[in-house]
Amino acid sequence: MPASPAINVEALRKTYDGGLWGRSVEALGGVDLTVRPGAIFGLLGPNGAGKTTLVKILLGLAHPSEGRAALFGTPAGDSEARERVGLLPERHPIPEFLTARQFLDYYGQLADVGQPRRDRRIARLLERVEMADWAEERVGAFSKGMRQRLGLAQALMGDPDLLFLDEPTDGVDPVGRRRIRDLLVELRDQGKTIFLNSHLLSEVEKVCSRVAILKDGKLVREGTVAELTTAERRYRIVTTPLPDALVQSLDGELRLQGTTDDGLERRTVLAEGRGALNAVLDRLRDAGVELEAVEPARKTLEDSFIDVVA
């Protein structure tokens, strides 16, 4: 029997009542979403798109107006579902007078982890997030990156199967972001499912296996990063230098992107499908141009996001 999806959302709607004189607001308008176990899934959307509402429903902090949401086959919000979840919110103030160990011990008690197991788990988690050397240091002396890594350790205290992470690398320097990315990949490889909400699209592009984009409460795009960043009708080619007359005759179908160290030219081909592409390539070959590489052109995830939400 196949495993239940880590997250399964069907026809999910959420409407906030505007009160006696106010106007009702539809925060979610029929969202369908499935996240398989062991994936790093990125949720994107502009402010007001419904991301926070969706996450609140998945965490059991809000109830849908219609539809259903389940975690590992259990209705979202049930105690069985909550026990399998860890959360790193965007704003997680940590009392600055606590040491790293004291902070994790406090959350271990909240997670009802017994003392001997709690001590062992704290030691392992501090090692895992590269904070063992600061175990007895007060949080007030920590950088933003150190606090984020400590927050990740807190989210892992109950050994959850599903992690909800809201802006885990926001405000973190490049070295700190790399450490957090490496940790997320390690957790994924161990079978953890990670639901990532971030405005840092370059980070999402590097670490997520699938991405969904919400706009005005509706899921407008979903797929792998490769699917979302493949540029329609655009192909990247590397060739020997083209004669000026040939470039002019192709009338804008080839756009020069730069040259390589050995003098080859990188160009983008605009073509409606493979047939049109092959026609352009045939003309290049007939003119004696050598083709070194041909592949679909890629956009950044940020470009794709802007195309969808603008």
BELFEN-V881533 format. One record per helix or strand of 3 or more residues. SS is the DSSP state (2 for helix, 1 for strand). FROM is the first residue (numbers start at 1). TO is the last residue. If there is no record, write none. Layout:
((SS:FROM:TO) (SS:FROM:TO))
//
This chain:
((1:7:16) (1:25:35) (1:40:45) (2:51:59) (1:66:71) (2:79:82) (1:85:88) (2:100:110) (2:115:128) (2:132:134) (2:139:141) (2:144:155) (1:162:166) (2:174:189) (1:193:197) (2:201:207) (1:210:215) (1:218:224) (2:225:229) (1:230:239) (2:244:249) (1:254:259) (1:265:270) (2:273:286) (1:291:298) (2:301:309))
//
